[in-house]
Amino acid sequence: MPAFVPFRLCRSLFAGAALAVSSAVAVERVILDTDPSYDPDDMGCMAMLHGMANNGELEIVAVMNVFHHEESPLAISATNWFYNRKAIPVGDYRGLPKEKAPKTNYDWYLAQNYPRELKHYMDAPEVTDLYREILASAEPNSITILVVGTQHNIELLLKSAPDHHSPLNGIDLVARSVKQIVTMGGNFINGSGFDRTNWGGSDELCRDDRTWACLVEEQNRLTRYVINNCPVPFVASGWENGNGQFNGAEQGDVRSGQRLKELAADHIVRVAYEKHFETRGGSHKIDRHSNDQCALLYGARGAGDYYTPHINGTITLTETGETIWEQTPGGIQGYVEKLAPDLEIAALIENLMLAEVAPADTTPPTAPSHVRLARTVGQTVLHWRAAEDDTKGSWVAYYNIYSGSEKIARAHGLRWVLPDRDGAQFGTLSVTAVNVNGVEGPAAVME
């Protein structure tokens, strides 16, 4: 990833606005694709992102849940609320039947005990629809997708067909709008090894006490599809970077989490880690490997002084779970290798996980502009130019659509397709912007 350039882009969730100089860095726009359920490092990743958002480094465009627990998207929603960014869109994977999380899980506990914007998992948009809506309005090659769970959501996105959001299929839409996909998975000591679980695991690492590392053919298959069809740079941080102490992936051990004990007892991330460890020998010691955080650190900040990127090649995932990287002409896939000592990387990760909760931004964003109807073959589209929110650590989360004084829709892009082809039933339409804290700005009436 290139270093931050010395100017700041307009602070809005969606692209299309004019450039505005307002601070010293260009903001990364990221989507986190995660699976908060059993391992709490997903919560550590969310804490890191909110910390970097506080610094003005990035905007969290959306958080996509890939797990099948009913409570997983609710735990994401509760975390965003805790950090005073409750309006960040949350997408939900519906490819498997939903089930209740065990009451010993932190996702269940957070959903039951913390306020949240989502009241029910069905209140979250279906994940592929949300991805397509966001990407359809994004500037070219502007979104970094950080995948710290499985590749289920990315497979669905790549296989998606043209729809009312975009005439492009999933592969072409990703090629247009996504800058890179950075993911945790694989095993790349000297360029090759066997996956542990995210990409489908392998029987090479399967043991009686760790059956979750055994090969899962369906997960392996869909990950191979993603790797073979991804049209943008696809960069992996393998198991060896964050975990290390595991058969077949020994390369140090970046451990983080213990310093969360410095936070208030009810801090949502500390609680998640403690709940995870309560059923694993007690919550006094809560440090663990940092696989997800290592991937996110590279995806959000680039290699810096912490990684050596090997990204000008091709990744092959075999049917047995072996991951192989080879340098190839014109290759845009690869992996990152640790450069800094484990303790140094762990300290950086923990400092970001300990980020303060930013004050709630109560300043309304500006009104959108140039709200107009465009009639095309088969549909009528309301579109507008992006609103702005120049408060540090805040941005526009979504837009509300009104017919007169009645709110009729929410848009996660810069356009909304009217259900009525001619739009006659809606009368006067207007659009407002809502910032990440849920504060709504003034309306812009259709021209």
Secondary structure, 3 states (H helix, E strand, C coil): CCCCCCCCCCCCCCCCCCCCCCCCCCCEEEEEEECCCCCCHHHHHHHHHHHHHHCCCEEEEEEEECCCECHHHHHHHHHHHHCCCCCCCEEECCCCCCECCCCCCHHHHHHHHCCCCCCCHHHCCEHHHHHHHHHHHCCCCCEEEEECCCCHHHHHHHHCCCCCCCCCCHHHHHHHHEEEEEEECCCCHHHEEECCCCCCCCHHHCECCEHHHCCCHHHHHHHHHHHHHCCCCEEEECHHHHCCCCCCCCCCCCEECHHHHHCCCCCHHHHHHHHHHHCCCCCCCCCEECHHHHHHHHHHHCCCCCEEEEEEEEEEECCCCEEEEEECCCCCEEEEEECCCHHHHHHHHHHHHCCCCCCCCCCCCCCCEEEEEEEECCEEEEEEECCCCCCCCCCEEEEEEEECCEEEEEECCCEEECCCCCCHHHCCEEEEEEECCCCECCCEECC
